[in-house]
Amino acid sequence: MLSDLGANVIKIEKLPGGDDSRSMEPSIGDKSAYFIAINRGKKSLAVNIKTREGRKILNKIIINSDIIVENFRTDTVNSLGLGYENIKKINDKIIYASIRSYGNTGPLMNNPGYDAIIQAETGIMSVNGARAGKPARVAVSVLDVGSAMWLAMGILGAVIYRERTGKGMEVTTSLYETGLYWMNYYIESYQITKKIPKRAGSEHMSFAPYGAFLARDGYIVIGISNDNLFSRLSEAIGMPELKNNPDYITNSERVRHRKKLNRLLGSVFIKNTSRYWMDLLKRYKVPCARIKDVSEVLKDGQTSAINPFQVINESGRKLKIQPVPFKLNNKYFKIERPSPSNGENTYEILYKLGYSQDEIKKLTSLGIIKI
């Protein structure tokens, strides 16, 4: 995200092996689809920071940097001597940004954390999945990406603060805090009602009818959030009497009689194709959509009209990759370079730091760096 916004980002990769996400599947060479998606625009410096010479290299980078971002466990970052207090001694204007799994305090602070694990810990999986099925993780990494968004926002605020005061600062967030934030209205609802929210599939706890219904050839989604929209839906499906039915006359009543209403609508939608329902419901201005797969999304006219992707050459393959999803003056930011191979920029970075060719060759032969 920061690279898209114009920052010169140096990714410090461990030796041996590099970033673990390189080995995920599917992949092209030493780059997985996951790695490509989140590392385009960065430079890669492969160095063993547990060695004395490797640590010297890291310290030189810190001295010449504006921001350092890390996501070690608290005990690990302290054992490496890379906590904020130590880094601040090297560069007192540094903005030191951390993403933890569980935060910097508490009984779980040193536990490793993955997106699915924290989805479970923060209650997200308790409300996600089919009502009669088992809990499910949100399939996209909402906590990984969400935490990165908050951290980037905090970093930008810290940059403004430093411009005003000349002082650096520490910026922290965690997957756990992000998970709690995504659960905000469930948390508030429980405090009001003392009722534990249940899994609702594609439905919404506050509205009805709302969610996925099976048409003859696939699923459609409708979103009815007020009485006016329900009235339009009733007209569209040829059952105008529903809007005056005491069980459905208000949203509160529709939520109360959700199961019966869903069964009724299900028996209607199954009679025709998803295309038929899209054409009809849109004429009545009822919020609706077909559930599309990725191939359909890429070919969709709306996607083409927005055109959010840039074509990047990744290991001989041309891939569509999206920069941060907002525009300034009606323009997306430019992705400056593809994701790096492990250690691709080591020589360039060290040379700019003042290392000679002979020194770089020696560090490579000792296995301290990879070029």
Residue pairs with C-beta under 8 A, 6 or more apart in sequence:
1 148
1 149
1 152
1 324
2 9
2 67
2 152
2 155
3 9
3 40
3 41
3 42
3 335
3 336
4 41
4 323
4 324
4 333
4 335
5 324
5 333
6 333
7 67
8 43
9 41
9 42
9 43
10 42
10 43
10 44
10 45
10 61
10 65
10 345
10 349
11 19
11 39
11 42
11 43
11 44
11 45
11 340
12 45
12 47
12 49
12 58
12 61
13 19
13 44
13 45
13 46
13 47
13 342
13 343
14 46
14 48
14 49
15 46
15 47
15 48
15 367
15 368
15 369
15 370
17 23
17 342
18 30
18 44
18 46
18 342
18 343
19 35
19 39
19 342
21 32
21 34
21 35
21 38
22 30
22 31
22 32
22 35
22 342
23 32
24 32
24 33
24 34
24 35
25 32
26 32
26 33
27 33
27 35
28 36
28 314
28 315
28 316
28 317
29 315
29 341
30 341
30 342
31 39
31 314
31 315
31 339
31 341
35 339
36 314
36 319
36 321
36 338
36 339
37 321
39 339
39 340
40 312
40 321
40 335
40 337
40 338
40 339
41 335
41 336
41 337
41 339
42 339
42 340
43 337
43 340
43 344
43 345
43 348
43 349
44 340
44 341
44 342
44 343
44 344
44 345
44 346
45 57
45 61
45 343
45 345
45 346
45 349
45 350
45 369
46 342
46 343
46 346
46 369
46 370
46 371
47 54
47 57
47 58
47 346
47 368
47 369
47 370
48 54
48 367
48 368
48 369
49 55
49 57
49 58
49 80
50 80
51 368
53 363
53 366
53 368
54 368
54 369
57 350
57 353
57 363
57 368
57 369
59 90
60 353
60 354
61 349
61 353
62 68
62 87
62 90
62 91
62 94
63 90
63 91
64 353
65 91
65 94
66 93
66 94
66 95
66 159
67 94
67 95
67 96
67 97
67 155
67 159
68 87
68 94
68 95
68 96
68 97
69 97
69 98
69 99
69 151
69 155
70 77
70 82
70 96
70 97
70 98
70 99
71 98
71 99
71 100
72 80
72 82
73 100
73 101
73 109
73 110
73 111
73 112
74 100
74 104
74 109
74 110
75 110
77 83
77 98
84 96
84 98
84 170
87 94
87 96
88 94
88 96
88 168
91 168
92 167
92 168
93 162
93 166
93 167
93 168
94 168
95 155
95 158
95 159
95 162
95 168
95 169
95 171
96 168
96 169
96 170
96 171
97 151
97 154
97 155
97 158
97 170
97 171
97 172
98 104
98 151
98 170
98 171
98 172
98 173
99 147
99 148
99 151
99 172
99 173
99 174
99 175
100 109
100 113
100 172
100 173
100 174
100 175
100 176
101 108
101 111
101 112
101 113
101 114
101 117
101 118
101 174
101 175
101 176
102 108
102 109
102 111
102 113
102 118
102 121
102 174
102 175
102 176
103 109
103 172
103 174
103 176
103 177
104 172
108 121
108 176
113 121
113 174
113 175
113 176
115 137
115 141
115 142
115 143
115 144
115 175
116 125
116 137
118 143
118 175
118 176
118 178
118 179
119 125
119 128
119 137
119 138
119 142
119 143
119 179
120 135
120 137
121 176
121 179
122 143
122 176
122 179
122 180
122 182
122 183
123 179
123 183
123 186
123 187
124 137
124 138
124 142
124 143
124 179
124 182
124 183
125 135
125 136
125 137
126 135
126 196
126 197
126 199
127 183
127 186
127 197
127 198
127 199
127 200
127 205
128 135
128 136
128 137
128 138
128 199
129 135
129 136
129 199
129 201
130 136
130 199
130 201
131 198
131 199
131 200
131 201
131 203
133 199
135 199
142 178
142 182
143 175
143 178
143 179
143 182
144 175
146 178
146 181
146 182
147 173
147 174
147 175
147 177
147 178
150 173
150 177
150 178
151 171
151 173
154 171
154 172
154 173
155 171
157 171
158 168
158 169
158 171
161 167
161 169
162 168
162 169
180 187
185 206
186 197
186 205
189 195
189 197
189 205
190 196
190 197
197 205
200 211
201 211
201 212
202 210
202 211
202 212
202 221
203 210
203 211
203 258
204 210
204 211
204 223
206 255
207 223
207 224
207 225
207 251
207 254
207 255
208 224
208 251
208 254
208 255
208 257
208 258
208 261
208 262
209 222
209 224
209 230
209 233
209 254
209 258
209 261
209 262
209 265
210 222
210 223
210 224
210 225
211 221
211 222
211 262
212 219
212 220
212 221
212 291
213 219
213 220
213 221
213 222
213 262
213 265
213 266
213 269
214 266
214 269
214 270
215 269
215 270
215 272
215 273
215 274
215 276
215 277
216 270
216 271
216 272
216 273
216 274
217 273
217 274
217 275
218 274
218 290
218 291
219 274
219 290
219 291
220 269
220 274
220 277
220 278
220 288
220 289
220 290
220 291
221 288
221 289
221 290
221 291
222 233
222 281
222 286
222 287
222 288
223 229
223 287
223 288
224 230
224 233
224 254
224 286
224 287
225 251
225 287
226 251
227 243
227 249
227 250
227 251
229 286
229 287
230 242
230 243
230 248
230 251
230 254
231 243
232 284
232 285
232 286
233 242
233 281
233 284
233 286
234 240
234 241
234 242
234 243
235 243
235 284
236 280
236 281
236 283
236 284
236 286
237 265
237 268
237 280
239 268
242 248
242 264
243 249
246 253
247 253
247 254
247 256
247 257
247 260
247 261
248 254
248 257
248 261
254 261
269 277
274 290
275 290
277 288
278 288
278 289
278 290
281 288
282 288
292 300
297 303
298 320
308 322
308 323
308 325
308 332
309 320
309 321
309 322
310 320
310 321
310 322
310 323
310 332
310 334
310 335
311 318
311 319
311 320
311 321
312 318
312 319
312 320
312 321
312 335
312 338
313 338
314 338
314 339
321 335
323 332
323 333
323 334
323 335
324 332
324 333
326 332
342 370
343 369
343 370
343 371
346 360
346 369
346 370
346 371
347 360
347 371
350 359
350 360
350 363
350 369
351 357
351 360
355 363
360 369
360 371
363 369
364 370
364 371
